[in-house]
Amino acid sequence: MSQIVIRHVIPEDAAALTRLYSQSETQANTLQLPHQSPKLWQERLSNPRPGVHMLVAMIDDQLAGQITLEVQSVARRRHAATFGMGVDPAFHRRGVGSALMAAMIDLCDNWLQVTRIELTVFADNHKAIGLYQKFGFEIEGTAKRFAMRDGEMIDTHYMARLK
């Protein structure tokens, strides 16, 4: 099996990220919209907001997944961060999500002074929920009719991991 390499994103990743988040399965499990302009990722990568850390997982020089961590900038919430992640369906069940999660948690625990990591996950995304639970995340609540997906309002779980 090929090795997973985690690295920070670079502007040249824009086309691969557009492809990753243009796939129907990835869109169904994230808040990304269909038909994204490649310019969207070009702008995100060339002008990252303060407190945003974007990592990618590479397998054999192919972008297999991506995670964006955002550390809160409000004084009373600087201990908290949120993240979003996508894994290319062609690389599912190869450890990409786990590698991205481990790198993100290492960044939070050992470098950024983050003691609370938060996320929302669609309540029917059992694979992702299992992955997050493997890394110590717990469901804290459910948001009814949180987001639109394929013409239906879908519930999400609020999950968090406390250091």
MODELLER restraints for C-alpha pairs under 7 A, 6 or more apart:
rsr = mdl.restraints
at = mdl.atoms
rsr.add(forms.Gaussian(group=physical.xy_distance, feature=features.Distance(at['CA:2:A'], at['CA:59:A']), mean=6.35, stdev=0.5))
rsr.add(forms.Gaussian(group=physical.xy_distance, feature=features.Distance(at['CA:2:A'], at['CA:60:A']), mean=6.73, stdev=0.5))
rsr.add(forms.Gaussian(group=physical.xy_distance, feature=features.Distance(at['CA:3:A'], at['CA:59:A']), mean=6.18, stdev=0.5))
rsr.add(forms.Gaussian(group=physical.xy_distance, feature=features.Distance(at['CA:4:A'], at['CA:57:A']), mean=6.22, stdev=0.5))
rsr.add(forms.Gaussian(group=physical.xy_distance, feature=features.Distance(at['CA:4:A'], at['CA:58:A']), mean=5.64, stdev=0.5))
rsr.add(forms.Gaussian(group=physical.xy_distance, feature=features.Distance(at['CA:4:A'], at['CA:59:A']), mean=5.12, stdev=0.5))
rsr.add(forms.Gaussian(group=physical.xy_distance, feature=features.Distance(at['CA:4:A'], at['CA:96:A']), mean=6.98, stdev=0.5))
rsr.add(forms.Gaussian(group=physical.xy_distance, feature=features.Distance(at['CA:5:A'], at['CA:57:A']), mean=5.58, stdev=0.5))
rsr.add(forms.Gaussian(group=physical.xy_distance, feature=features.Distance(at['CA:5:A'], at['CA:58:A']), mean=5.04, stdev=0.5))
rsr.add(forms.Gaussian(group=physical.xy_distance, feature=features.Distance(at['CA:5:A'], at['CA:59:A']), mean=6.52, stdev=0.5))
rsr.add(forms.Gaussian(group=physical.xy_distance, feature=features.Distance(at['CA:6:A'], at['CA:55:A']), mean=6.66, stdev=0.5))
rsr.add(forms.Gaussian(group=physical.xy_distance, feature=features.Distance(at['CA:6:A'], at['CA:56:A']), mean=5.67, stdev=0.5))
rsr.add(forms.Gaussian(group=physical.xy_distance, feature=features.Distance(at['CA:6:A'], at['CA:57:A']), mean=4.60, stdev=0.5))
rsr.add(forms.Gaussian(group=physical.xy_distance, feature=features.Distance(at['CA:6:A'], at['CA:58:A']), mean=6.30, stdev=0.5))
rsr.add(forms.Gaussian(group=physical.xy_distance, feature=features.Distance(at['CA:7:A'], at['CA:55:A']), mean=5.54, stdev=0.5))
rsr.add(forms.Gaussian(group=physical.xy_distance, feature=features.Distance(at['CA:7:A'], at['CA:56:A']), mean=5.61, stdev=0.5))
rsr.add(forms.Gaussian(group=physical.xy_distance, feature=features.Distance(at['CA:7:A'], at['CA:57:A']), mean=6.71, stdev=0.5))
rsr.add(forms.Gaussian(group=physical.xy_distance, feature=features.Distance(at['CA:8:A'], at['CA:54:A']), mean=5.88, stdev=0.5))
rsr.add(forms.Gaussian(group=physical.xy_distance, feature=features.Distance(at['CA:8:A'], at['CA:55:A']), mean=4.35, stdev=0.5))
rsr.add(forms.Gaussian(group=physical.xy_distance, feature=features.Distance(at['CA:8:A'], at['CA:56:A']), mean=6.12, stdev=0.5))
rsr.add(forms.Gaussian(group=physical.xy_distance, feature=features.Distance(at['CA:9:A'], at['CA:54:A']), mean=5.79, stdev=0.5))
rsr.add(forms.Gaussian(group=physical.xy_distance, feature=features.Distance(at['CA:9:A'], at['CA:55:A']), mean=5.35, stdev=0.5))
rsr.add(forms.Gaussian(group=physical.xy_distance, feature=features.Distance(at['CA:9:A'], at['CA:56:A']), mean=5.87, stdev=0.5))
rsr.add(forms.Gaussian(group=physical.xy_distance, feature=features.Distance(at['CA:10:A'], at['CA:45:A']), mean=6.76, stdev=0.5))
rsr.add(forms.Gaussian(group=physical.xy_distance, feature=features.Distance(at['CA:11:A'], at['CA:42:A']), mean=6.49, stdev=0.5))
rsr.add(forms.Gaussian(group=physical.xy_distance, feature=features.Distance(at['CA:11:A'], at['CA:45:A']), mean=5.30, stdev=0.5))
rsr.add(forms.Gaussian(group=physical.xy_distance, feature=features.Distance(at['CA:11:A'], at['CA:46:A']), mean=6.16, stdev=0.5))
rsr.add(forms.Gaussian(group=physical.xy_distance, feature=features.Distance(at['CA:14:A'], at['CA:38:A']), mean=6.86, stdev=0.5))
rsr.add(forms.Gaussian(group=physical.xy_distance, feature=features.Distance(at['CA:14:A'], at['CA:41:A']), mean=5.13, stdev=0.5))
rsr.add(forms.Gaussian(group=physical.xy_distance, feature=features.Distance(at['CA:14:A'], at['CA:42:A']), mean=5.30, stdev=0.5))
rsr.add(forms.Gaussian(group=physical.xy_distance, feature=features.Distance(at['CA:15:A'], at['CA:38:A']), mean=6.39, stdev=0.5))
rsr.add(forms.Gaussian(group=physical.xy_distance, feature=features.Distance(at['CA:16:A'], at['CA:63:A']), mean=6.42, stdev=0.5))
rsr.add(forms.Gaussian(group=physical.xy_distance, feature=features.Distance(at['CA:17:A'], at['CA:41:A']), mean=6.92, stdev=0.5))
rsr.add(forms.Gaussian(group=physical.xy_distance, feature=features.Distance(at['CA:18:A'], at['CA:36:A']), mean=6.97, stdev=0.5))
rsr.add(forms.Gaussian(group=physical.xy_distance, feature=features.Distance(at['CA:18:A'], at['CA:38:A']), mean=5.75, stdev=0.5))
rsr.add(forms.Gaussian(group=physical.xy_distance, feature=features.Distance(at['CA:18:A'], at['CA:41:A']), mean=6.56, stdev=0.5))
rsr.add(forms.Gaussian(group=physical.xy_distance, feature=features.Distance(at['CA:20:A'], at['CA:88:A']), mean=5.69, stdev=0.5))
rsr.add(forms.Gaussian(group=physical.xy_distance, feature=features.Distance(at['CA:21:A'], at['CA:27:A']), mean=6.10, stdev=0.5))
rsr.add(forms.Gaussian(group=physical.xy_distance, feature=features.Distance(at['CA:21:A'], at['CA:32:A']), mean=6.70, stdev=0.5))
rsr.add(forms.Gaussian(group=physical.xy_distance, feature=features.Distance(at['CA:22:A'], at['CA:34:A']), mean=6.07, stdev=0.5))
rsr.add(forms.Gaussian(group=physical.xy_distance, feature=features.Distance(at['CA:22:A'], at['CA:35:A']), mean=6.59, stdev=0.5))
rsr.add(forms.Gaussian(group=physical.xy_distance, feature=features.Distance(at['CA:22:A'], at['CA:36:A']), mean=6.80, stdev=0.5))
rsr.add(forms.Gaussian(group=physical.xy_distance, feature=features.Distance(at['CA:26:A'], at['CA:86:A']), mean=6.28, stdev=0.5))
rsr.add(forms.Gaussian(group=physical.xy_distance, feature=features.Distance(at['CA:27:A'], at['CA:33:A']), mean=6.46, stdev=0.5))
rsr.add(forms.Gaussian(group=physical.xy_distance, feature=features.Distance(at['CA:27:A'], at['CA:34:A']), mean=6.95, stdev=0.5))
rsr.add(forms.Gaussian(group=physical.xy_distance, feature=features.Distance(at['CA:28:A'], at['CA:149:A']), mean=6.50, stdev=0.5))
rsr.add(forms.Gaussian(group=physical.xy_distance, feature=features.Distance(at['CA:29:A'], at['CA:122:A']), mean=6.74, stdev=0.5))
rsr.add(forms.Gaussian(group=physical.xy_distance, feature=features.Distance(at['CA:29:A'], at['CA:125:A']), mean=7.00, stdev=0.5))
rsr.add(forms.Gaussian(group=physical.xy_distance, feature=features.Distance(at['CA:51:A'], at['CA:70:A']), mean=5.51, stdev=0.5))
rsr.add(forms.Gaussian(group=physical.xy_distance, feature=features.Distance(at['CA:51:A'], at['CA:71:A']), mean=5.00, stdev=0.5))
rsr.add(forms.Gaussian(group=physical.xy_distance, feature=features.Distance(at['CA:51:A'], at['CA:72:A']), mean=6.91, stdev=0.5))
rsr.add(forms.Gaussian(group=physical.xy_distance, feature=features.Distance(at['CA:51:A'], at['CA:73:A']), mean=6.98, stdev=0.5))
rsr.add(forms.Gaussian(group=physical.xy_distance, feature=features.Distance(at['CA:52:A'], at['CA:68:A']), mean=6.86, stdev=0.5))
rsr.add(forms.Gaussian(group=physical.xy_distance, feature=features.Distance(at['CA:52:A'], at['CA:69:A']), mean=5.67, stdev=0.5))
rsr.add(forms.Gaussian(group=physical.xy_distance, feature=features.Distance(at['CA:52:A'], at['CA:70:A']), mean=4.42, stdev=0.5))
rsr.add(forms.Gaussian(group=physical.xy_distance, feature=features.Distance(at['CA:52:A'], at['CA:71:A']), mean=6.44, stdev=0.5))
rsr.add(forms.Gaussian(group=physical.xy_distance, feature=features.Distance(at['CA:53:A'], at['CA:68:A']), mean=5.77, stdev=0.5))
rsr.add(forms.Gaussian(group=physical.xy_distance, feature=features.Distance(at['CA:53:A'], at['CA:69:A']), mean=5.12, stdev=0.5))
rsr.add(forms.Gaussian(group=physical.xy_distance, feature=features.Distance(at['CA:53:A'], at['CA:70:A']), mean=6.37, stdev=0.5))
rsr.add(forms.Gaussian(group=physical.xy_distance, feature=features.Distance(at['CA:54:A'], at['CA:67:A']), mean=5.79, stdev=0.5))
rsr.add(forms.Gaussian(group=physical.xy_distance, feature=features.Distance(at['CA:54:A'], at['CA:68:A']), mean=4.42, stdev=0.5))
rsr.add(forms.Gaussian(group=physical.xy_distance, feature=features.Distance(at['CA:54:A'], at['CA:69:A']), mean=6.29, stdev=0.5))
rsr.add(forms.Gaussian(group=physical.xy_distance, feature=features.Distance(at['CA:55:A'], at['CA:66:A']), mean=5.74, stdev=0.5))
rsr.add(forms.Gaussian(group=physical.xy_distance, feature=features.Distance(at['CA:55:A'], at['CA:67:A']), mean=5.39, stdev=0.5))
rsr.add(forms.Gaussian(group=physical.xy_distance, feature=features.Distance(at['CA:55:A'], at['CA:68:A']), mean=6.49, stdev=0.5))
rsr.add(forms.Gaussian(group=physical.xy_distance, feature=features.Distance(at['CA:56:A'], at['CA:63:A']), mean=6.77, stdev=0.5))
rsr.add(forms.Gaussian(group=physical.xy_distance, feature=features.Distance(at['CA:56:A'], at['CA:65:A']), mean=5.65, stdev=0.5))
rsr.add(forms.Gaussian(group=physical.xy_distance, feature=features.Distance(at['CA:56:A'], at['CA:66:A']), mean=4.28, stdev=0.5))
rsr.add(forms.Gaussian(group=physical.xy_distance, feature=features.Distance(at['CA:56:A'], at['CA:67:A']), mean=6.39, stdev=0.5))
rsr.add(forms.Gaussian(group=physical.xy_distance, feature=features.Distance(at['CA:57:A'], at['CA:63:A']), mean=6.00, stdev=0.5))
rsr.add(forms.Gaussian(group=physical.xy_distance, feature=features.Distance(at['CA:57:A'], at['CA:64:A']), mean=5.47, stdev=0.5))
rsr.add(forms.Gaussian(group=physical.xy_distance, feature=features.Distance(at['CA:57:A'], at['CA:65:A']), mean=5.04, stdev=0.5))
rsr.add(forms.Gaussian(group=physical.xy_distance, feature=features.Distance(at['CA:57:A'], at['CA:66:A']), mean=6.14, stdev=0.5))
rsr.add(forms.Gaussian(group=physical.xy_distance, feature=features.Distance(at['CA:57:A'], at['CA:96:A']), mean=6.52, stdev=0.5))
rsr.add(forms.Gaussian(group=physical.xy_distance, feature=features.Distance(at['CA:57:A'], at['CA:100:A']), mean=6.62, stdev=0.5))
rsr.add(forms.Gaussian(group=physical.xy_distance, feature=features.Distance(at['CA:58:A'], at['CA:64:A']), mean=5.45, stdev=0.5))
rsr.add(forms.Gaussian(group=physical.xy_distance, feature=features.Distance(at['CA:64:A'], at['CA:87:A']), mean=5.98, stdev=0.5))
rsr.add(forms.Gaussian(group=physical.xy_distance, feature=features.Distance(at['CA:64:A'], at['CA:88:A']), mean=5.33, stdev=0.5))
rsr.add(forms.Gaussian(group=physical.xy_distance, feature=features.Distance(at['CA:64:A'], at['CA:91:A']), mean=5.95, stdev=0.5))
rsr.add(forms.Gaussian(group=physical.xy_distance, feature=features.Distance(at['CA:64:A'], at['CA:96:A']), mean=6.93, stdev=0.5))
rsr.add(forms.Gaussian(group=physical.xy_distance, feature=features.Distance(at['CA:65:A'], at['CA:86:A']), mean=5.55, stdev=0.5))
rsr.add(forms.Gaussian(group=physical.xy_distance, feature=features.Distance(at['CA:65:A'], at['CA:87:A']), mean=4.06, stdev=0.5))
rsr.add(forms.Gaussian(group=physical.xy_distance, feature=features.Distance(at['CA:65:A'], at['CA:88:A']), mean=5.72, stdev=0.5))
rsr.add(forms.Gaussian(group=physical.xy_distance, feature=features.Distance(at['CA:65:A'], at['CA:96:A']), mean=6.51, stdev=0.5))
rsr.add(forms.Gaussian(group=physical.xy_distance, feature=features.Distance(at['CA:66:A'], at['CA:85:A']), mean=5.64, stdev=0.5))
rsr.add(forms.Gaussian(group=physical.xy_distance, feature=features.Distance(at['CA:66:A'], at['CA:86:A']), mean=5.45, stdev=0.5))
rsr.add(forms.Gaussian(group=physical.xy_distance, feature=features.Distance(at['CA:66:A'], at['CA:87:A']), mean=6.47, stdev=0.5))
rsr.add(forms.Gaussian(group=physical.xy_distance, feature=features.Distance(at['CA:67:A'], at['CA:83:A']), mean=6.89, stdev=0.5))
rsr.add(forms.Gaussian(group=physical.xy_distance, feature=features.Distance(at['CA:67:A'], at['CA:84:A']), mean=5.72, stdev=0.5))
rsr.add(forms.Gaussian(group=physical.xy_distance, feature=features.Distance(at['CA:67:A'], at['CA:85:A']), mean=4.24, stdev=0.5))
rsr.add(forms.Gaussian(group=physical.xy_distance, feature=features.Distance(at['CA:67:A'], at['CA:86:A']), mean=6.56, stdev=0.5))
rsr.add(forms.Gaussian(group=physical.xy_distance, feature=features.Distance(at['CA:67:A'], at['CA:100:A']), mean=6.56, stdev=0.5))
rsr.add(forms.Gaussian(group=physical.xy_distance, feature=features.Distance(at['CA:68:A'], at['CA:83:A']), mean=5.38, stdev=0.5))
rsr.add(forms.Gaussian(group=physical.xy_distance, feature=features.Distance(at['CA:68:A'], at['CA:84:A']), mean=5.41, stdev=0.5))
rsr.add(forms.Gaussian(group=physical.xy_distance, feature=features.Distance(at['CA:68:A'], at['CA:85:A']), mean=6.38, stdev=0.5))
rsr.add(forms.Gaussian(group=physical.xy_distance, feature=features.Distance(at['CA:69:A'], at['CA:81:A']), mean=6.71, stdev=0.5))
rsr.add(forms.Gaussian(group=physical.xy_distance, feature=features.Distance(at['CA:69:A'], at['CA:82:A']), mean=5.82, stdev=0.5))
rsr.add(forms.Gaussian(group=physical.xy_distance, feature=features.Distance(at['CA:69:A'], at['CA:83:A']), mean=4.35, stdev=0.5))
rsr.add(forms.Gaussian(group=physical.xy_distance, feature=features.Distance(at['CA:69:A'], at['CA:84:A']), mean=6.83, stdev=0.5))
rsr.add(forms.Gaussian(group=physical.xy_distance, feature=features.Distance(at['CA:70:A'], at['CA:81:A']), mean=5.40, stdev=0.5))
rsr.add(forms.Gaussian(group=physical.xy_distance, feature=features.Distance(at['CA:70:A'], at['CA:82:A']), mean=5.37, stdev=0.5))
rsr.add(forms.Gaussian(group=physical.xy_distance, feature=features.Distance(at['CA:70:A'], at['CA:83:A']), mean=6.10, stdev=0.5))
rsr.add(forms.Gaussian(group=physical.xy_distance, feature=features.Distance(at['CA:71:A'], at['CA:78:A']), mean=6.63, stdev=0.5))
rsr.add(forms.Gaussian(group=physical.xy_distance, feature=features.Distance(at['CA:71:A'], at['CA:80:A']), mean=6.13, stdev=0.5))
rsr.add(forms.Gaussian(group=physical.xy_distance, feature=features.Distance(at['CA:71:A'], at['CA:81:A']), mean=4.19, stdev=0.5))
rsr.add(forms.Gaussian(group=physical.xy_distance, feature=features.Distance(at['CA:71:A'], at['CA:82:A']), mean=6.64, stdev=0.5))
rsr.add(forms.Gaussian(group=physical.xy_distance, feature=features.Distance(at['CA:72:A'], at['CA:78:A']), mean=5.01, stdev=0.5))
rsr.add(forms.Gaussian(group=physical.xy_distance, feature=features.Distance(at['CA:72:A'], at['CA:80:A']), mean=5.85, stdev=0.5))
rsr.add(forms.Gaussian(group=physical.xy_distance, feature=features.Distance(at['CA:72:A'], at['CA:81:A']), mean=5.61, stdev=0.5))
rsr.add(forms.Gaussian(group=physical.xy_distance, feature=features.Distance(at['CA:79:A'], at['CA:113:A']), mean=6.35, stdev=0.5))
rsr.add(forms.Gaussian(group=physical.xy_distance, feature=features.Distance(at['CA:79:A'], at['CA:114:A']), mean=4.50, stdev=0.5))
rsr.add(forms.Gaussian(group=physical.xy_distance, feature=features.Distance(at['CA:79:A'], at['CA:115:A']), mean=5.42, stdev=0.5))
rsr.add(forms.Gaussian(group=physical.xy_distance, feature=features.Distance(at['CA:79:A'], at['CA:116:A']), mean=6.22, stdev=0.5))
rsr.add(forms.Gaussian(group=physical.xy_distance, feature=features.Distance(at['CA:80:A'], at['CA:114:A']), mean=5.48, stdev=0.5))
rsr.add(forms.Gaussian(group=physical.xy_distance, feature=features.Distance(at['CA:80:A'], at['CA:115:A']), mean=6.22, stdev=0.5))
rsr.add(forms.Gaussian(group=physical.xy_distance, feature=features.Distance(at['CA:80:A'], at['CA:116:A']), mean=4.63, stdev=0.5))
rsr.add(forms.Gaussian(group=physical.xy_distance, feature=features.Distance(at['CA:80:A'], at['CA:117:A']), mean=5.70, stdev=0.5))
rsr.add(forms.Gaussian(group=physical.xy_distance, feature=features.Distance(at['CA:81:A'], at['CA:114:A']), mean=6.66, stdev=0.5))
rsr.add(forms.Gaussian(group=physical.xy_distance, feature=features.Distance(at['CA:81:A'], at['CA:116:A']), mean=6.41, stdev=0.5))
rsr.add(forms.Gaussian(group=physical.xy_distance, feature=features.Distance(at['CA:81:A'], at['CA:117:A']), mean=4.90, stdev=0.5))
rsr.add(forms.Gaussian(group=physical.xy_distance, feature=features.Distance(at['CA:81:A'], at['CA:118:A']), mean=6.11, stdev=0.5))
rsr.add(forms.Gaussian(group=physical.xy_distance, feature=features.Distance(at['CA:82:A'], at['CA:117:A']), mean=5.67, stdev=0.5))
rsr.add(forms.Gaussian(group=physical.xy_distance, feature=features.Distance(at['CA:82:A'], at['CA:118:A']), mean=4.74, stdev=0.5))
rsr.add(forms.Gaussian(group=physical.xy_distance, feature=features.Distance(at['CA:82:A'], at['CA:119:A']), mean=5.56, stdev=0.5))
rsr.add(forms.Gaussian(group=physical.xy_distance, feature=features.Distance(at['CA:83:A'], at['CA:118:A']), mean=6.97, stdev=0.5))
rsr.add(forms.Gaussian(group=physical.xy_distance, feature=features.Distance(at['CA:83:A'], at['CA:119:A']), mean=6.02, stdev=0.5))
rsr.add(forms.Gaussian(group=physical.xy_distance, feature=features.Distance(at['CA:87:A'], at['CA:96:A']), mean=6.97, stdev=0.5))
rsr.add(forms.Gaussian(group=physical.xy_distance, feature=features.Distance(at['CA:87:A'], at['CA:97:A']), mean=6.62, stdev=0.5))
rsr.add(forms.Gaussian(group=physical.xy_distance, feature=features.Distance(at['CA:108:A'], at['CA:114:A']), mean=4.90, stdev=0.5))
rsr.add(forms.Gaussian(group=physical.xy_distance, feature=features.Distance(at['CA:109:A'], at['CA:115:A']), mean=6.81, stdev=0.5))
rsr.add(forms.Gaussian(group=physical.xy_distance, feature=features.Distance(at['CA:115:A'], at['CA:162:A']), mean=5.64, stdev=0.5))
rsr.add(forms.Gaussian(group=physical.xy_distance, feature=features.Distance(at['CA:115:A'], at['CA:163:A']), mean=4.80, stdev=0.5))
rsr.add(forms.Gaussian(group=physical.xy_distance, feature=features.Distance(at['CA:116:A'], at['CA:160:A']), mean=6.71, stdev=0.5))
rsr.add(forms.Gaussian(group=physical.xy_distance, feature=features.Distance(at['CA:116:A'], at['CA:161:A']), mean=5.72, stdev=0.5))
rsr.add(forms.Gaussian(group=physical.xy_distance, feature=features.Distance(at['CA:116:A'], at['CA:162:A']), mean=4.66, stdev=0.5))
rsr.add(forms.Gaussian(group=physical.xy_distance, feature=features.Distance(at['CA:116:A'], at['CA:163:A']), mean=6.39, stdev=0.5))
rsr.add(forms.Gaussian(group=physical.xy_distance, feature=features.Distance(at['CA:117:A'], at['CA:160:A']), mean=5.44, stdev=0.5))
rsr.add(forms.Gaussian(group=physical.xy_distance, feature=features.Distance(at['CA:117:A'], at['CA:161:A']), mean=5.25, stdev=0.5))
rsr.add(forms.Gaussian(group=physical.xy_distance, feature=features.Distance(at['CA:117:A'], at['CA:162:A']), mean=6.65, stdev=0.5))
rsr.add(forms.Gaussian(group=physical.xy_distance, feature=features.Distance(at['CA:118:A'], at['CA:159:A']), mean=5.83, stdev=0.5))
rsr.add(forms.Gaussian(group=physical.xy_distance, feature=features.Distance(at['CA:118:A'], at['CA:160:A']), mean=4.36, stdev=0.5))
rsr.add(forms.Gaussian(group=physical.xy_distance, feature=features.Distance(at['CA:118:A'], at['CA:161:A']), mean=6.68, stdev=0.5))
rsr.add(forms.Gaussian(group=physical.xy_distance, feature=features.Distance(at['CA:119:A'], at['CA:158:A']), mean=5.98, stdev=0.5))
rsr.add(forms.Gaussian(group=physical.xy_distance, feature=features.Distance(at['CA:119:A'], at['CA:159:A']), mean=5.40, stdev=0.5))
rsr.add(forms.Gaussian(group=physical.xy_distance, feature=features.Distance(at['CA:119:A'], at['CA:160:A']), mean=6.34, stdev=0.5))
rsr.add(forms.Gaussian(group=physical.xy_distance, feature=features.Distance(at['CA:120:A'], at['CA:156:A']), mean=6.10, stdev=0.5))
rsr.add(forms.Gaussian(group=physical.xy_distance, feature=features.Distance(at['CA:120:A'], at['CA:157:A']), mean=5.56, stdev=0.5))
rsr.add(forms.Gaussian(group=physical.xy_distance, feature=features.Distance(at['CA:120:A'], at['CA:158:A']), mean=4.73, stdev=0.5))
rsr.add(forms.Gaussian(group=physical.xy_distance, feature=features.Distance(at['CA:120:A'], at['CA:159:A']), mean=6.16, stdev=0.5))
rsr.add(forms.Gaussian(group=physical.xy_distance, feature=features.Distance(at['CA:121:A'], at['CA:156:A']), mean=5.23, stdev=0.5))
rsr.add(forms.Gaussian(group=physical.xy_distance, feature=features.Distance(at['CA:121:A'], at['CA:157:A']), mean=5.40, stdev=0.5))
rsr.add(forms.Gaussian(group=physical.xy_distance, feature=features.Distance(at['CA:121:A'], at['CA:158:A']), mean=6.80, stdev=0.5))
rsr.add(forms.Gaussian(group=physical.xy_distance, feature=features.Distance(at['CA:122:A'], at['CA:154:A']), mean=6.95, stdev=0.5))
rsr.add(forms.Gaussian(group=physical.xy_distance, feature=features.Distance(at['CA:122:A'], at['CA:155:A']), mean=6.04, stdev=0.5))
rsr.add(forms.Gaussian(group=physical.xy_distance, feature=features.Distance(at['CA:122:A'], at['CA:156:A']), mean=4.16, stdev=0.5))
rsr.add(forms.Gaussian(group=physical.xy_distance, feature=features.Distance(at['CA:122:A'], at['CA:157:A']), mean=6.27, stdev=0.5))
rsr.add(forms.Gaussian(group=physical.xy_distance, feature=features.Distance(at['CA:123:A'], at['CA:155:A']), mean=5.64, stdev=0.5))
rsr.add(forms.Gaussian(group=physical.xy_distance, feature=features.Distance(at['CA:123:A'], at['CA:156:A']), mean=4.66, stdev=0.5))
rsr.add(forms.Gaussian(group=physical.xy_distance, feature=features.Distance(at['CA:123:A'], at['CA:157:A']), mean=5.54, stdev=0.5))
rsr.add(forms.Gaussian(group=physical.xy_distance, feature=features.Distance(at['CA:136:A'], at['CA:161:A']), mean=5.74, stdev=0.5))
rsr.add(forms.Gaussian(group=physical.xy_distance, feature=features.Distance(at['CA:137:A'], at['CA:159:A']), mean=5.96, stdev=0.5))
rsr.add(forms.Gaussian(group=physical.xy_distance, feature=features.Distance(at['CA:137:A'], at['CA:160:A']), mean=5.00, stdev=0.5))
rsr.add(forms.Gaussian(group=physical.xy_distance, feature=features.Distance(at['CA:137:A'], at['CA:161:A']), mean=4.33, stdev=0.5))
rsr.add(forms.Gaussian(group=physical.xy_distance, feature=features.Distance(at['CA:138:A'], at['CA:159:A']), mean=5.22, stdev=0.5))
rsr.add(forms.Gaussian(group=physical.xy_distance, feature=features.Distance(at['CA:138:A'], at['CA:160:A']), mean=5.57, stdev=0.5))
rsr.add(forms.Gaussian(group=physical.xy_distance, feature=features.Distance(at['CA:138:A'], at['CA:161:A']), mean=6.43, stdev=0.5))
rsr.add(forms.Gaussian(group=physical.xy_distance, feature=features.Distance(at['CA:139:A'], at['CA:157:A']), mean=6.29, stdev=0.5))
rsr.add(forms.Gaussian(group=physical.xy_distance, feature=features.Distance(at['CA:139:A'], at['CA:158:A']), mean=5.80, stdev=0.5))
rsr.add(forms.Gaussian(group=physical.xy_distance, feature=features.Distance(at['CA:139:A'], at['CA:159:A']), mean=4.32, stdev=0.5))
rsr.add(forms.Gaussian(group=physical.xy_distance, feature=features.Distance(at['CA:139:A'], at['CA:160:A']), mean=6.78, stdev=0.5))
rsr.add(forms.Gaussian(group=physical.xy_distance, feature=features.Distance(at['CA:140:A'], at['CA:158:A']), mean=5.49, stdev=0.5))
rsr.add(forms.Gaussian(group=physical.xy_distance, feature=features.Distance(at['CA:140:A'], at['CA:159:A']), mean=5.40, stdev=0.5))
rsr.add(forms.Gaussian(group=physical.xy_distance, feature=features.Distance(at['CA:140:A'], at['CA:160:A']), mean=6.96, stdev=0.5))
rsr.add(forms.Gaussian(group=physical.xy_distance, feature=features.Distance(at['CA:141:A'], at['CA:157:A']), mean=5.72, stdev=0.5))
rsr.add(forms.Gaussian(group=physical.xy_distance, feature=features.Distance(at['CA:141:A'], at['CA:158:A']), mean=5.23, stdev=0.5))
rsr.add(forms.Gaussian(group=physical.xy_distance, feature=features.Distance(at['CA:142:A'], at['CA:155:A']), mean=6.83, stdev=0.5))
rsr.add(forms.Gaussian(group=physical.xy_distance, feature=features.Distance(at['CA:142:A'], at['CA:156:A']), mean=5.67, stdev=0.5))
rsr.add(forms.Gaussian(group=physical.xy_distance, feature=features.Distance(at['CA:142:A'], at['CA:157:A']), mean=4.33, stdev=0.5))
rsr.add(forms.Gaussian(group=physical.xy_distance, feature=features.Distance(at['CA:142:A'], at['CA:158:A']), mean=5.93, stdev=0.5))
rsr.add(forms.Gaussian(group=physical.xy_distance, feature=features.Distance(at['CA:143:A'], at['CA:155:A']), mean=5.59, stdev=0.5))
rsr.add(forms.Gaussian(group=physical.xy_distance, feature=features.Distance(at['CA:143:A'], at['CA:156:A']), mean=5.25, stdev=0.5))
rsr.add(forms.Gaussian(group=physical.xy_distance, feature=features.Distance(at['CA:143:A'], at['CA:157:A']), mean=6.10, stdev=0.5))
rsr.add(forms.Gaussian(group=physical.xy_distance, feature=features.Distance(at['CA:144:A'], at['CA:155:A']), mean=4.56, stdev=0.5))
rsr.add(forms.Gaussian(group=physical.xy_distance, feature=features.Distance(at['CA:144:A'], at['CA:156:A']), mean=6.74, stdev=0.5))
rsr.add(forms.Gaussian(group=physical.xy_distance, feature=features.Distance(at['CA:145:A'], at['CA:153:A']), mean=4.73, stdev=0.5))
rsr.add(forms.Gaussian(group=physical.xy_distance, feature=features.Distance(at['CA:145:A'], at['CA:154:A']), mean=4.86, stdev=0.5))
rsr.add(forms.Gaussian(group=physical.xy_distance, feature=features.Distance(at['CA:145:A'], at['CA:155:A']), mean=4.75, stdev=0.5))
rsr.add(forms.Gaussian(group=physical.xy_distance, feature=features.Distance(at['CA:146:A'], at['CA:153:A']), mean=6.57, stdev=0.5))
rsr.add(forms.Gaussian(group=physical.xy_distance, feature=features.Distance(at['CA:146:A'], at['CA:154:A']), mean=5.81, stdev=0.5))
rsr.add(forms.Gaussian(group=physical.xy_distance, feature=features.Distance(at['CA:146:A'], at['CA:155:A']), mean=5.20, stdev=0.5))
rsr.add(forms.Gaussian(group=physical.xy_distance, feature=features.Distance(at['CA:146:A'], at['CA:156:A']), mean=6.04, stdev=0.5))
rsr.add(forms.Gaussian(group=physical.xy_distance, feature=features.Distance(at['CA:147:A'], at['CA:153:A']), mean=5.45, stdev=0.5))
rsr.add(forms.Gaussian(group=physical.xy_distance, feature=features.Distance(at['CA:147:A'], at['CA:154:A']), mean=5.49, stdev=0.5))
rsr.add(forms.Gaussian(group=physical.xy_distance, feature=features.Distance(at['CA:148:A'], at['CA:154:A']), mean=6.13, stdev=0.5))
